[in-house]
């Protein structure tokens, strides 16, 4: 397992070199990439140029948001999937082997049965495109009640249901084990081990307030891991280790819970909390080589241009 920084998981903005320097300074081994931004850079300057900052920093690529709306209407889905092969080529060039997407928790247009079949068919089609590029798609759920309110039909919003969807999907489709989601649904962590081998794509760590019942929590209650101790991050990591997981572990918190904390403090705190979770789970912490970002006499990063590690779309 390795520690991954996401500018969606911890809403951050800044120049790519600044974010990379923060990741390196506070113990992260990888960063998510913005695939669409990477595509723009690669088309304008070439793949080597687009990759240069991450390569020079020796940071791994964590995950990337799949640029495709799985639950979209047929015309939109066809339009977006036609663009996917070229984008997956770029993901492979960026050594990004884990895509992520969120399952719609409810629908007005589809019954559960019909929506499940739609997802199954489309995930098989997507999986066929992912396979040649050695990419696996990890699916996340939205467990909050607010995400389903006002919709005619509920859909997959528990981890057990997600495992059921993954089990009938293409072998290149997996799941994201989200500590927050498992806390809200009240499901046992042992469910993580029910995933087929190699189908756990990412682990997300968060915490929750002590004074709000899980059933009443909204996304705005999602705290930085280790904030209250209500959610046991080490226990999640232990289950992931038992499942043979070797991928990215990403801290995740709602933007509103980080107000008043500067960018550097947020990343430092996240790095410290992950380190503590690593220790509590008995995982080895391997020191990494720190490559400082070179700056000119005015303190500006040398050779700085926009790159693919900025804020990505959710």
C-alpha positions in Angstrom: 0.0 0.0 0.0 1.1 3.5 -0.6 0.0 7.0 0.6 -1.8 9.0 -2.1 -2.8 12.6 -2.3 -5.9 13.7 -4.1 -6.9 17.3 -4.8 -10.5 16.0 -4.8 -10.2 14.0 -1.6 -8.7 17.0 0.1 -10.0 19.9 -2.0 -6.7 21.7 -2.8 -5.7 24.1 -5.5 -2.3 25.4 -6.6 0.4 25.2 -9.2 1.5 21.6 -10.0 5.0 22.0 -8.6 3.6 23.4 -5.3 1.3 20.5 -4.9 4.0 18.0 -5.7 6.4 19.7 -3.3 3.8 19.4 -0.5 3.2 15.8 -1.3 6.9 15.0 -1.2 7.4 17.1 2.0 4.7 15.3 4.0 5.2 11.7 3.2 3.0 11.0 0.2 4.2 8.4 -2.4 1.7 9.2 -5.2 -0.8 11.8 -6.5 -4.0 11.5 -8.5 -3.9 12.9 -12.0 -6.4 15.0 -13.9 -6.5 12.9 -17.1 -8.3 15.6 -19.2 -5.7 18.2 -18.2 -3.0 15.7 -19.0 -4.5 15.2 -22.4 -4.4 18.9 -23.1 -0.8 19.1 -22.1 0.2 16.0 -24.1 -1.5 17.3 -27.2 0.1 20.7 -26.9 3.6 19.7 -25.8 3.9 15.9 -26.0 3.6 13.2 -23.4 7.1 13.5 -22.1 6.6 17.2 -21.3 3.3 16.5 -19.7 4.8 13.9 -17.4 8.0 15.7 -16.5 7.1 17.0 -13.0 5.7 13.7 -11.7 8.7 11.8 -13.2 11.3 14.2 -11.8 9.6 14.0 -8.4 9.5 10.2 -8.5 5.8 10.2 -7.5 3.6 7.4 -8.6 0.3 8.1 -10.4 -2.5 7.3 -7.9 -5.9 7.2 -9.6 -7.7 9.2 -12.3 -11.4 10.0 -12.6 -12.8 8.1 -15.5 -14.0 10.7 -18.1 -17.2 9.0 -18.7 -20.8 9.1 -17.2 -21.7 5.5 -16.8 -25.4 6.3 -16.0 -25.8 8.9 -18.7 -28.5 8.6 -21.4 -27.5 6.4 -24.4 -26.5 9.3 -26.7 -24.2 10.9 -24.1 -22.7 7.5 -23.2 -22.0 6.7 -26.8 -20.4 10.1 -27.4 -18.2 9.8 -24.3 -17.2 6.2 -24.8 -16.0 6.9 -28.3 -13.4 9.2 -26.8 -12.3 6.8 -24.2 -9.7 4.6 -26.1 -7.5 7.6 -26.9 -7.7 8.9 -23.3 -6.9 5.4 -21.9 -3.7 5.4 -24.1 -2.7 8.6 -22.4 -3.4 7.1 -18.9 -1.2 4.2 -19.8 1.5 6.6 -20.9 1.2 8.4 -17.5 1.6 4.9 -15.8 -1.9 5.5 -14.3 -3.5 2.0 -13.9 -6.4 2.8 -11.6 -9.5 4.7 -12.7 -12.3 5.6 -10.4 -16.0 6.4 -10.8 -19.0 6.8 -8.5 -22.1 4.7 -8.8 -25.4 6.6 -9.0 -27.2 5.9 -5.6 -30.7 6.3 -7.0 -32.7 7.0 -10.2 -35.9 8.5 -11.4 -35.8 6.8 -14.8 -34.8 3.2 -13.9 -36.0 0.5 -11.5 -33.2 -1.2 -9.5 -33.3 -4.3 -11.7 -33.2 -2.3 -15.0 -30.4 0.1 -13.6 -28.4 -2.9 -12.4 -28.6 -4.5 -15.9 -27.6 -1.2 -17.5 -24.6 -0.9 -15.3 -23.6 -4.5 -15.9 -23.7 -4.2 -19.6 -21.9 -0.8 -19.7 -19.2 -2.0 -17.2 -18.5 -5.0 -19.5 -18.1 -2.6 -22.4 -15.8 -0.3 -20.4 -13.8 -3.2 -19.1 -13.1 -4.5 -22.6 -11.5 -1.0 -23.3 -9.6 -1.0 -20.0 -8.0 -4.4 -20.4 -5.5 -3.7 -23.2 -4.1 -0.8 -21.1 -3.8 -2.7 -17.9 -6.2 -0.4 -16.2 -8.8 -1.3 -13.5 -11.8 0.8 -12.7 -12.7 1.2 -9.0 -16.3 2.0 -8.2 -17.3 4.1 -5.2 -20.7 4.5 -3.5 -22.5 7.5 -2.1 -24.0 6.2 1.2 -25.5 9.4 2.5 -29.3 9.5 2.7 -29.3 13.0 1.1 -27.9 11.5 -2.1 -31.1 9.4 -2.5 -33.8 11.8 -1.3 -36.4 12.8 -3.9 -35.5 10.0 -6.2 -38.1 7.4 -7.3 -35.9 4.3 -7.0 -32.8 3.6 -4.8 -29.8 1.9 -6.3 -26.4 0.7 -5.1 -25.5 2.6 -2.0 -24.0 -0.1 0.3 -20.7 -1.8 0.1 -22.4 -5.3 0.0 -24.5 -4.2 -3.0 -21.4 -2.8 -4.6 -19.6 -6.1 -4.2 -22.6 -7.8 -5.8 -22.3 -5.5 -8.8 -18.5 -6.0 -9.1 -19.0 -9.8 -9.0 -21.1 -9.8 -12.1 -19.0 -7.1 -13.9 -16.0 -7.4 -16.1 -12.8 -8.6 -14.4 -11.3 -5.1 -14.9 -14.0 -3.6 -12.6 -13.3 -3.4 -8.9 -14.4 -1.5 -5.8 -13.2 1.3 -3.6 -13.2 0.5 0.1 -14.3 3.8 1.7 -14.0 4.0 5.5 -16.7 6.7 5.5 -19.2 4.7 3.5 -18.7 1.6 5.6 -19.3 3.7 8.8 -22.5 5.2 7.5 -23.9 1.9 6.3 -22.8 0.1 9.5 -21.4 -2.8 7.5 -18.6 -5.1 8.8 -15.1 -4.4 7.5 -14.8 -8.1 6.7 -16.8 -7.4 3.6 -13.7 -6.1 2.0 -12.3 -9.6 1.8 -15.3 -10.7 -0.2 -14.0 -8.9 -3.2 -12.2 -11.1 -5.8 -8.5 -10.9 -5.6 -7.1 -7.8 -7.4 -10.4 -6.0 -7.5 -9.8 -3.6 -4.6 -8.7 -0.5 -6.4 -8.4 2.2 -3.7 -8.8 2.7 0.0 -10.2 6.0 1.2 -9.8 7.1 4.8 -12.0 9.6 6.7 -13.4 10.2 10.2 -16.8 11.2 11.5 -18.1 13.5 14.4 -19.0 11.8 17.7 -22.3 13.6 18.2 -24.2 12.8 15.0 -25.8 9.4 14.4 -24.4 7.7 11.3 -27.9 7.5 9.6 -28.2 11.3 9.9 -24.8 12.3 8.5 -24.4 14.2 5.3 -21.2 14.6 3.2 -20.5 17.8 5.1 -19.8 15.7 8.2 -16.9 13.9 6.5 -13.7 14.7 8.5 -10.0 14.2 8.0 -8.9 10.7 9.1 -7.9 10.5 12.7 -9.9 13.7 13.6 -12.1 12.1 16.3 -11.3 8.4 16.3 -14.9 7.4 15.6 -13.7 5.6 12.4 -10.8 3.2 12.9 -8.4 3.9 10.0 -6.0 1.2 11.1 -8.7 -1.5 11.1 -9.5 -0.6 7.4 -5.8 -0.9 6.5 -5.6 -4.2 8.3 -8.5 -5.6 6.3 -7.0 -4.2 3.1 -3.7 -5.9 3.9 -5.4 -9.2 4.5 -7.0 -8.9 1.1 -3.6 -8.5 -0.5 -4.1 -4.8 -1.4 -1.1 -2.9 -2.6 -2.6 0.2 -4.0 -3.3 3.8 -3.1 -4.6 4.9 0.3 -6.2 8.4 0.1 -7.3 10.8 2.8 -10.7 12.2 2.1 -12.7 15.1 3.8 -15.4 17.6 2.9 -14.3 21.0 2.0 -16.3 22.6 4.8 -14.4 20.7 7.4 -11.1 22.2 6.3 -12.0 25.9 6.4 -9.4 28.0 8.2 -6.6 25.6 7.5 -4.0 26.6 4.9 -3.0 24.2 2.1 0.3 23.3 3.8 -1.3 22.6 7.1 -3.9 20.4 5.4 -1.4 18.3 3.6 0.9 18.0 6.6 -2.0 16.9 8.9 -3.1 14.4 6.3 0.4 13.0 6.0 0.8 12.8 9.8 -2.6 11.1 10.2 -1.7 8.5 7.5 1.6 7.8 9.1 -0.1 7.2 12.5 -2.7 4.9 10.8 0.2 3.0 9.2 1.9 2.5 12.5 -1.3 1.5 14.3 -1.9 -1.1 11.5 1.6 -2.4 11.9 2.5 -1.5 8.3 6.1 -0.6 7.5 6.9 3.0 6.5 9.5 3.1 3.8 11.3 6.4 3.6 11.2 7.8 0.1 13.8 10.0 -1.6 12.8 13.6 -1.5 13.4 15.6 -4.6 13.1 19.3 -3.9 11.5 21.6 -6.5 14.2 24.0 -7.9 13.3 27.7 -7.7 14.8 30.9 -9.1 16.0 33.9 -7.2 12.3 35.1 -6.8 11.2 31.8 -5.3 9.4 30.7 -8.4 9.6 27.0 -9.5 11.9 26.7 -12.5 10.3 25.5 -15.7 6.8 25.8 -14.2 3.9 25.4 -16.5 0.4 23.9 -16.0 0.4 20.1 -15.7 -1.9 17.2 -14.9 -1.8 17.2 -11.1 -4.1 20.2 -10.5 -7.7 20.0 -9.3 -9.6 17.3 -11.2 -13.3 16.9 -11.8 -15.2 14.8 -9.3 
